[in-house]
């Protein structure tokens, strides 16, 4: 029972971290004027954008807001464990 609980908590923590990274990338996307860059986590090399995806500012803000809400819901779920 304890191992299942720990595994579930680790899964929730992982989701929180992924959503926080998504917020960071969305914020950078907005700052760069709509360019997405890919960075290799091992070497740190930044590759040019795959393509320019046109999102309006309000769409980016909405995605960031939804990610923040998801993080809050996950934190509540984690507290309940």
Biopython code that builds the backbone (N, CA, C, O; Angstrom):
import numpy as np
from Bio.PDB.StructureBuilder import StructureBuilder

atoms = [
    (1, "UNK", "N", (0.823, -1.195, 0.000)),
    (1, "UNK", "CA", (0.000, 0.000, 0.000)),
    (1, "UNK", "C", (0.866, 1.258, 0.000)),
    (1, "UNK", "O", (0.593, 2.212, -0.729)),
    (2, "UNK", "N", (1.914, 1.248, 0.828)),
    (2, "UNK", "CA", (2.778, 2.408, 0.929)),
    (2, "UNK", "C", (3.514, 2.675, -0.386)),
    (2, "UNK", "O", (3.656, 3.829, -0.790)),
    (3, "UNK", "N", (3.978, 1.624, -1.053)),
    (3, "UNK", "CA", (4.698, 1.763, -2.316)),
    (3, "UNK", "C", (3.791, 2.339, -3.393)),
    (3, "UNK", "O", (4.220, 3.169, -4.195)),
    (4, "UNK", "N", (2.539, 1.900, -3.412)),
    (4, "UNK", "CA", (1.573, 2.423, -4.384)),
    (4, "UNK", "C", (1.343, 3.909, -4.157)),
    (4, "UNK", "O", (1.245, 4.686, -5.106)),
    (5, "UNK", "N", (1.260, 4.291, -2.902)),
    (5, "UNK", "CA", (1.052, 5.688, -2.547)),
    (5, "UNK", "C", (2.251, 6.536, -2.970)),
    (5, "UNK", "O", (2.087, 7.632, -3.504)),
    (6, "UNK", "N", (3.446, 6.024, -2.728)),
    (6, "UNK", "CA", (4.668, 6.741, -3.116)),
    (6, "UNK", "C", (4.754, 6.864, -4.629)),
    (6, "UNK", "O", (5.115, 7.922, -5.145)),
    (7, "UNK", "N", (4.425, 5.792, -5.348)),
    (7, "UNK", "CA", (4.449, 5.832, -6.811)),
    (7, "UNK", "C", (3.444, 6.845, -7.354)),
    (7, "UNK", "O", (3.730, 7.573, -8.304)),
    (8, "UNK", "N", (2.270, 6.879, -6.738)),
    (8, "UNK", "CA", (1.247, 7.835, -7.179)),
    (8, "UNK", "C", (1.704, 9.265, -6.911)),
    (8, "UNK", "O", (1.515, 10.145, -7.751)),
    (9, "UNK", "N", (2.303, 9.500, -5.751)),
    (9, "UNK", "CA", (2.815, 10.834, -5.407)),
    (9, "UNK", "C", (3.921, 11.245, -6.373)),
    (9, "UNK", "O", (3.964, 12.393, -6.817)),
    (10, "UNK", "N", (4.811, 10.319, -6.697)),
    (10, "UNK", "CA", (5.885, 10.622, -7.646)),
    (10, "UNK", "C", (5.327, 10.950, -9.022)),
    (10, "UNK", "O", (5.854, 11.821, -9.715)),
    (11, "UNK", "N", (4.266, 10.262, -9.422)),
    (11, "UNK", "CA", (3.617, 10.552, -10.701)),
    (11, "UNK", "C", (3.025, 11.944, -10.726)),
    (11, "UNK", "O", (3.135, 12.651, -11.728)),
    (12, "UNK", "N", (2.402, 12.340, -9.637)),
    (12, "UNK", "CA", (1.813, 13.683, -9.541)),
    (12, "UNK", "C", (2.911, 14.738, -9.561)),
    (12, "UNK", "O", (2.775, 15.759, -10.235)),
    (13, "UNK", "N", (3.988, 14.504, -8.837)),
    (13, "UNK", "CA", (5.114, 15.446, -8.829)),
    (13, "UNK", "C", (5.698, 15.594, -10.222)),
    (13, "UNK", "O", (6.046, 16.698, -10.641)),
    (14, "UNK", "N", (5.805, 14.501, -10.931)),
    (14, "UNK", "CA", (6.313, 14.532, -12.301)),
    (14, "UNK", "C", (5.406, 15.364, -13.200)),
    (14, "UNK", "O", (5.892, 16.139, -14.024)),
    (15, "UNK", "N", (4.087, 15.208, -13.047)),
    (15, "UNK", "CA", (3.143, 16.004, -13.841)),
    (15, "UNK", "C", (3.257, 17.493, -13.518)),
    (15, "UNK", "O", (3.182, 18.336, -14.412)),
    (16, "UNK", "N", (3.439, 17.809, -12.240)),
    (16, "UNK", "CA", (3.608, 19.208, -11.842)),
    (16, "UNK", "C", (4.847, 19.794, -12.515)),
    (16, "UNK", "O", (4.798, 20.903, -13.046)),
    (17, "UNK", "N", (5.946, 19.060, -12.496)),
    (17, "UNK", "CA", (7.189, 19.536, -13.112)),
    (17, "UNK", "C", (7.017, 19.729, -14.622)),
    (17, "UNK", "O", (7.511, 20.709, -15.180)),
    (18, "UNK", "N", (6.324, 18.805, -15.278)),
    (18, "UNK", "CA", (6.099, 18.916, -16.722)),
    (18, "UNK", "C", (5.262, 20.148, -17.047)),
    (18, "UNK", "O", (5.532, 20.844, -18.025)),
    (19, "UNK", "N", (4.256, 20.414, -16.235)),
    (19, "UNK", "CA", (3.418, 21.583, -16.474)),
    (19, "UNK", "C", (4.180, 22.879, -16.220)),
    (19, "UNK", "O", (3.971, 23.870, -16.919)),
    (20, "UNK", "N", (5.065, 22.876, -15.218)),
    (20, "UNK", "CA", (5.890, 24.058, -14.957)),
    (20, "UNK", "C", (6.838, 24.327, -16.125)),
    (20, "UNK", "O", (7.048, 25.482, -16.497)),
    (21, "UNK", "N", (7.412, 23.265, -16.706)),
    (21, "UNK", "CA", (8.275, 23.419, -17.876)),
    (21, "UNK", "C", (7.474, 23.939, -19.064)),
    (21, "UNK", "O", (7.966, 24.755, -19.843)),
    (22, "UNK", "N", (6.252, 23.469, -19.196)),
    (22, "UNK", "CA", (5.396, 23.930, -20.291)),
    (22, "UNK", "C", (5.107, 25.420, -20.148)),
    (22, "UNK", "O", (5.109, 26.150, -21.139)),
    (23, "UNK", "N", (4.861, 25.871, -18.931)),
    (23, "UNK", "CA", (4.622, 27.299, -18.695)),
    (23, "UNK", "C", (5.853, 28.102, -19.088)),
    (23, "UNK", "O", (5.743, 29.151, -19.722)),
    (24, "UNK", "N", (7.022, 27.606, -18.710)),
    (24, "UNK", "CA", (8.272, 28.291, -19.052)),
    (24, "UNK", "C", (8.441, 28.397, -20.573)),
    (24, "UNK", "O", (8.806, 29.451, -21.092)),
    (25, "UNK", "N", (8.173, 27.302, -21.272)),
    (25, "UNK", "CA", (8.322, 27.303, -22.729)),
    (25, "UNK", "C", (7.288, 28.193, -23.395)),
    (25, "UNK", "O", (7.598, 28.876, -24.371)),
    (26, "UNK", "N", (6.068, 28.196, -22.885)),
    (26, "UNK", "CA", (5.042, 29.058, -23.449)),
    (26, "UNK", "C", (5.381, 30.527, -23.230)),
    (26, "UNK", "O", (5.132, 31.365, -24.097)),
    (27, "UNK", "N", (5.948, 30.834, -22.069)),
    (27, "UNK", "CA", (6.354, 32.216, -21.790)),
    (27, "UNK", "C", (7.462, 32.650, -22.743)),
    (27, "UNK", "O", (7.435, 33.763, -23.268)),
    (28, "UNK", "N", (8.434, 31.770, -22.964)),
    (28, "UNK", "CA", (9.518, 32.082, -23.894)),
    (28, "UNK", "C", (8.993, 32.214, -25.317)),
    (28, "UNK", "O", (9.454, 33.057, -26.087)),
    (29, "UNK", "N", (8.022, 31.372, -25.655)),
    (29, "UNK", "CA", (7.410, 31.427, -26.977)),
    (29, "UNK", "C", (6.816, 32.808, -27.206)),
    (29, "UNK", "O", (6.991, 33.407, -28.268)),
    (30, "UNK", "N", (6.121, 33.297, -26.212)),
    (30, "UNK", "CA", (5.486, 34.607, -26.313)),
    (30, "UNK", "C", (6.534, 35.718, -26.423)),
    (30, "UNK", "O", (6.366, 36.658, -27.199)),
    (31, "UNK", "N", (7.609, 35.609, -25.648)),
    (31, "UNK", "CA", (8.666, 36.623, -25.659)),
    (31, "UNK", "C", (9.405, 36.667, -26.991)),
    (31, "UNK", "O", (9.843, 37.733, -27.424)),
    (32, "UNK", "N", (9.545, 35.520, -27.637)),
    (32, "UNK", "CA", (10.305, 35.440, -28.883)),
    (32, "UNK", "C", (9.466, 35.786, -30.116)),
    (32, "UNK", "O", (9.965, 35.726, -31.240)),
    (33, "UNK", "N", (8.228, 36.138, -29.918)),
    (33, "UNK", "CA", (7.401, 36.499, -31.043)),
    (33, "UNK", "C", (6.895, 35.305, -31.832)),
    (33, "UNK", "O", (6.629, 35.426, -33.028)),
    (34, "UNK", "N", (6.761, 34.183, -31.201)),
    (34, "UNK", "CA", (6.167, 33.029, -31.852)),
    (34, "UNK", "C", (7.136, 31.999, -32.372)),
    (34, "UNK", "O", (6.771, 31.196, -33.232)),
    (35, "UNK", "N", (8.360, 31.992, -31.881)),
    (35, "UNK", "CA", (9.328, 30.981, -32.314)),
    (35, "UNK", "C", (9.571, 29.965, -31.215)),
    (35, "UNK", "O", (9.824, 30.322, -30.064)),
    (36, "UNK", "N", (9.493, 28.708, -31.580)),
    (36, "UNK", "CA", (9.794, 27.629, -30.644)),
    (36, "UNK", "C", (11.199, 27.113, -30.915)),
    (36, "UNK", "O", (11.547, 26.808, -32.056)),
    (37, "UNK", "N", (11.994, 27.018, -29.877)),
    (37, "UNK", "CA", (13.343, 26.478, -30.005)),
    (37, "UNK", "C", (13.416, 25.178, -29.231)),
    (37, "UNK", "O", (12.700, 24.986, -28.249)),
    (38, "UNK", "N", (14.277, 24.299, -29.675)),
    (38, "UNK", "CA", (14.464, 23.016, -28.998)),
    (38, "UNK", "C", (15.882, 22.988, -28.443)),
    (38, "UNK", "O", (16.840, 23.274, -29.161)),
    (39, "UNK", "N", (16.015, 22.644, -27.169)),
    (39, "UNK", "CA", (17.328, 22.571, -26.553)),
    (39, "UNK", "C", (17.600, 21.147, -26.112)),
    (39, "UNK", "O", (16.796, 20.532, -25.411)),
    (40, "UNK", "N", (18.745, 20.633, -26.533)),
    (40, "UNK", "CA", (19.162, 19.295, -26.120)),
    (40, "UNK", "C", (19.556, 19.366, -24.654)),
    (40, "UNK", "O", (20.430, 20.148, -24.279)),
    (41, "UNK", "N", (18.914, 18.552, -23.825)),
    (41, "UNK", "CA", (19.156, 18.609, -22.385)),
    (41, "UNK", "C", (20.542, 18.104, -22.000)),
    (41, "UNK", "O", (21.079, 18.507, -20.969)),
    (42, "UNK", "N", (21.123, 17.236, -22.805)),
    (42, "UNK", "CA", (22.438, 16.684, -22.484)),
    (42, "UNK", "C", (23.543, 17.656, -22.875)),
    (42, "UNK", "O", (24.407, 17.976, -22.059)),
    (43, "UNK", "N", (23.519, 18.128, -24.124)),
    (43, "UNK", "CA", (24.589, 18.998, -24.617)),
    (43, "UNK", "C", (24.302, 20.472, -24.406)),
    (43, "UNK", "O", (25.227, 21.284, -24.374)),
    (44, "UNK", "N", (23.029, 20.831, -24.262)),
    (44, "UNK", "CA", (22.674, 22.234, -24.094)),
    (44, "UNK", "C", (22.594, 22.994, -25.405)),
    (44, "UNK", "O", (22.394, 24.208, -25.398)),
    (45, "UNK", "N", (22.747, 22.309, -26.530)),
    (45, "UNK", "CA", (22.699, 22.949, -27.843)),
    (45, "UNK", "C", (21.266, 23.365, -28.156)),
    (45, "UNK", "O", (20.327, 22.589, -27.978)),
    (46, "UNK", "N", (21.115, 24.606, -28.629)),
    (46, "UNK", "CA", (19.797, 25.111, -29.001)),
    (46, "UNK", "C", (19.664, 25.024, -30.517)),
    (46, "UNK", "O", (20.478, 25.565, -31.266)),
    (47, "UNK", "N", (18.620, 24.334, -30.944)),
    (47, "UNK", "CA", (18.361, 24.170, -32.363)),
    (47, "UNK", "C", (17.400, 25.257, -32.847)),
    (47, "UNK", "O", (16.637, 25.804, -32.052)),
    (48, "UNK", "N", (17.431, 25.570, -34.129)),
    (48, "UNK", "CA", (16.487, 26.571, -34.648)),
    (48, "UNK", "C", (15.047, 26.064, -34.531)),
    (48, "UNK", "O", (14.811, 24.873, -34.329)),
    (49, "UNK", "N", (14.115, 26.967, -34.657)),
    (49, "UNK", "CA", (12.720, 26.562, -34.499)),
    (49, "UNK", "C", (12.307, 25.563, -35.568)),
    (49, "UNK", "O", (12.777, 25.617, -36.705)),
    (50, "UNK", "N", (11.426, 24.659, -35.188)),
    (50, "UNK", "CA", (10.910, 23.693, -36.141)),
    (50, "UNK", "C", (10.096, 24.420, -37.215)),
    (50, "UNK", "O", (10.276, 24.206, -38.413)),
    (51, "UNK", "N", (9.238, 25.247, -36.764)),
    (51, "UNK", "CA", (8.418, 26.049, -37.652)),
    (51, "UNK", "C", (7.806, 27.181, -36.835)),
    (51, "UNK", "O", (7.818, 27.156, -35.604)),
    (52, "UNK", "N", (7.287, 28.141, -37.522)),
    (52, "UNK", "CA", (6.639, 29.246, -36.819)),
    (52, "UNK", "C", (5.161, 28.923, -36.701)),
    (52, "UNK", "O", (4.451, 28.818, -37.701)),
    (53, "UNK", "N", (4.715, 28.770, -35.489)),
    (53, "UNK", "CA", (3.307, 28.509, -35.230)),
    (53, "UNK", "C", (2.719, 29.818, -34.735)),
    (53, "UNK", "O", (3.199, 30.396, -33.760)),
    (54, "UNK", "N", (1.712, 30.264, -35.390)),
    (54, "UNK", "CA", (1.118, 31.546, -35.027)),
    (54, "UNK", "C", (0.003, 31.375, -34.006)),
    (54, "UNK", "O", (-1.094, 30.918, -34.326)),
    (55, "UNK", "N", (0.308, 31.750, -32.780)),
    (55, "UNK", "CA", (-0.708, 31.838, -31.742)),
    (55, "UNK", "C", (-0.841, 33.301, -31.394)),
    (55, "UNK", "O", (0.141, 34.042, -31.386)),
    (56, "UNK", "N", (-2.040, 33.706, -31.111)),
    (56, "UNK", "CA", (-2.242, 35.080, -30.658)),
    (56, "UNK", "C", (-1.882, 35.154, -29.174)),
    (56, "UNK", "O", (-1.860, 34.142, -28.474)),
    (57, "UNK", "N", (-1.600, 36.376, -28.711)),
    (57, "UNK", "CA", (-1.186, 36.553, -27.316)),
    (57, "UNK", "C", (-2.213, 36.001, -26.330)),
    (57, "UNK", "O", (-1.849, 35.387, -25.327)),
    (58, "UNK", "N", (-3.481, 36.217, -26.613)),
    (58, "UNK", "CA", (-4.517, 35.747, -25.689)),
    (58, "UNK", "C", (-4.537, 34.221, -25.619)),
    (58, "UNK", "O", (-4.863, 33.653, -24.576)),
    (59, "UNK", "N", (-4.191, 33.555, -26.719)),
    (59, "UNK", "CA", (-4.164, 32.094, -26.711)),
    (59, "UNK", "C", (-3.041, 31.580, -25.820)),
    (59, "UNK", "O", (-3.206, 30.606, -25.086)),
    (60, "UNK", "N", (-1.905, 32.251, -25.897)),
    (60, "UNK", "CA", (-0.764, 31.873, -25.055)),
    (60, "UNK", "C", (-1.106, 32.097, -23.583)),
    (60, "UNK", "O", (-0.850, 31.237, -22.740)),
    (61, "UNK", "N", (-1.681, 33.250, -23.285)),
    (61, "UNK", "CA", (-2.062, 33.542, -21.894)),
    (61, "UNK", "C", (-3.068, 32.521, -21.380)),
    (61, "UNK", "O", (-2.997, 32.109, -20.222)),
    (62, "UNK", "N", (-4.001, 32.112, -22.229)),
    (62, "UNK", "CA", (-4.994, 31.116, -21.843)),
    (62, "UNK", "C", (-4.332, 29.763, -21.555)),
    (62, "UNK", "O", (-4.669, 29.100, -20.574)),
    (63, "UNK", "N", (-3.401, 29.364, -22.400)),
    (63, "UNK", "CA", (-2.700, 28.095, -22.171)),
    (63, "UNK", "C", (-1.910, 28.134, -20.872)),
    (63, "UNK", "O", (-1.912, 27.168, -20.109)),
    (64, "UNK", "N", (-1.234, 29.252, -20.621)),
    (64, "UNK", "CA", (-0.464, 29.402, -19.384)),
    (64, "UNK", "C", (-1.402, 29.342, -18.176)),
    (64, "UNK", "O", (-1.106, 28.684, -17.180)),
    (65, "UNK", "N", (-2.533, 30.036, -18.279)),
    (65, "UNK", "CA", (-3.519, 30.032, -17.183)),
    (65, "UNK", "C", (-4.030, 28.616, -16.917)),
    (65, "UNK", "O", (-4.154, 28.206, -15.763)),
    (66, "UNK", "N", (-4.322, 27.879, -17.975)),
    (66, "UNK", "CA", (-4.815, 26.512, -17.809)),
    (66, "UNK", "C", (-3.752, 25.607, -17.184)),
    (66, "UNK", "O", (-4.074, 24.747, -16.364)),
    (67, "UNK", "N", (-2.493, 25.796, -17.566)),
    (67, "UNK", "CA", (-1.410, 25.014, -16.970)),
    (67, "UNK", "C", (-1.277, 25.326, -15.478)),
    (67, "UNK", "O", (-1.056, 24.426, -14.668)),
    (68, "UNK", "N", (-1.413, 26.607, -15.122)),
    (68, "UNK", "CA", (-1.328, 26.987, -13.709)),
    (68, "UNK", "C", (-2.475, 26.377, -12.915)),
    (68, "UNK", "O", (-2.281, 25.937, -11.782)),
    (69, "UNK", "N", (-3.672, 26.348, -13.503)),
    (69, "UNK", "CA", (-4.808, 25.720, -12.830)),
    (69, "UNK", "C", (-4.567, 24.227, -12.648)),
    (69, "UNK", "O", (-4.900, 23.656, -11.609)),
    (70, "UNK", "N", (-3.989, 23.604, -13.659)),
    (70, "UNK", "CA", (-3.686, 22.172, -13.581)),
    (70, "UNK", "C", (-2.685, 21.895, -12.463)),
    (70, "UNK", "O", (-2.832, 20.933, -11.710)),
    (71, "UNK", "N", (-1.663, 22.750, -12.362)),
    (71, "UNK", "CA", (-0.664, 22.601, -11.300)),
    (71, "UNK", "C", (-1.328, 22.715, -9.926)),
    (71, "UNK", "O", (-1.050, 21.916, -9.031)),
    (72, "UNK", "N", (-2.203, 23.704, -9.764)),
    (72, "UNK", "CA", (-2.899, 23.868, -8.473)),
    (72, "UNK", "C", (-3.747, 22.651, -8.143)),
    (72, "UNK", "O", (-3.778, 22.210, -6.994)),
    (73, "UNK", "N", (-4.439, 22.101, -9.147)),
    (73, "UNK", "CA", (-5.263, 20.908, -8.921)),
    (73, "UNK", "C", (-4.383, 19.712, -8.540)),
    (73, "UNK", "O", (-4.753, 18.919, -7.674)),
    (74, "UNK", "N", (-3.228, 19.584, -9.183)),
    (74, "UNK", "CA", (-2.319, 18.491, -8.856)),
    (74, "UNK", "C", (-1.754, 18.634, -7.454)),
    (74, "UNK", "O", (-1.587, 17.640, -6.748)),
    (75, "UNK", "N", (-1.458, 19.862, -7.043)),
    (75, "UNK", "CA", (-0.950, 20.092, -5.685)),
    (75, "UNK", "C", (-1.999, 19.729, -4.638)),
    (75, "UNK", "O", (-1.674, 19.173, -3.589)),
    (76, "UNK", "N", (-3.250, 20.046, -4.930)),
    (76, "UNK", "CA", (-4.331, 19.672, -4.008)),
    (76, "UNK", "C", (-4.451, 18.157, -3.927)),
    (76, "UNK", "O", (-4.609, 17.588, -2.846)),
    (77, "UNK", "N", (-4.373, 17.515, -5.086)),
    (77, "UNK", "CA", (-4.431, 16.063, -5.127)),
    (77, "UNK", "C", (-3.271, 15.437, -4.341)),
    (77, "UNK", "O", (-3.445, 14.434, -3.649)),
    (78, "UNK", "N", (-2.104, 16.040, -4.461)),
    (78, "UNK", "CA", (-0.927, 15.548, -3.739)),
    (78, "UNK", "C", (-1.108, 15.711, -2.231)),
    (78, "UNK", "O", (-0.730, 14.830, -1.460)),
    (79, "UNK", "N", (-1.683, 16.834, -1.813)),
    (79, "UNK", "CA", (-1.924, 17.062, -0.380)),
    (79, "UNK", "C", (-2.890, 16.035, 0.192)),
    (79, "UNK", "O", (-2.753, 15.617, 1.341)),
    (80, "UNK", "N", (-3.860, 15.634, -0.606)),
    (80, "UNK", "CA", (-4.857, 14.678, -0.133)),
    (80, "UNK", "C", (-4.283, 13.276, 0.063)),
    (80, "UNK", "O", (-4.842, 12.459, 0.796)),
    (81, "UNK", "N", (-3.169, 13.013, -0.599)),
    (81, "UNK", "CA", (-2.528, 11.712, -0.399)),
    (81, "UNK", "C", (-1.938, 11.680, 0.991)),
    (81, "UNK", "O", (-1.344, 10.677, 1.387)),
]
sb = StructureBuilder()
sb.init_structure("model")
sb.init_model(0)
sb.init_chain("A")
sb.init_seg("    ")
for serial, (resi, resn, name, xyz) in enumerate(atoms, 1):
    if name == "N":
        sb.init_residue(resn, " ", resi, " ")
    sb.init_atom(name, np.array(xyz, "f"), 0.0, 1.0, " ", f" {name:<3s}", serial, name[0])
structure = sb.get_structure()
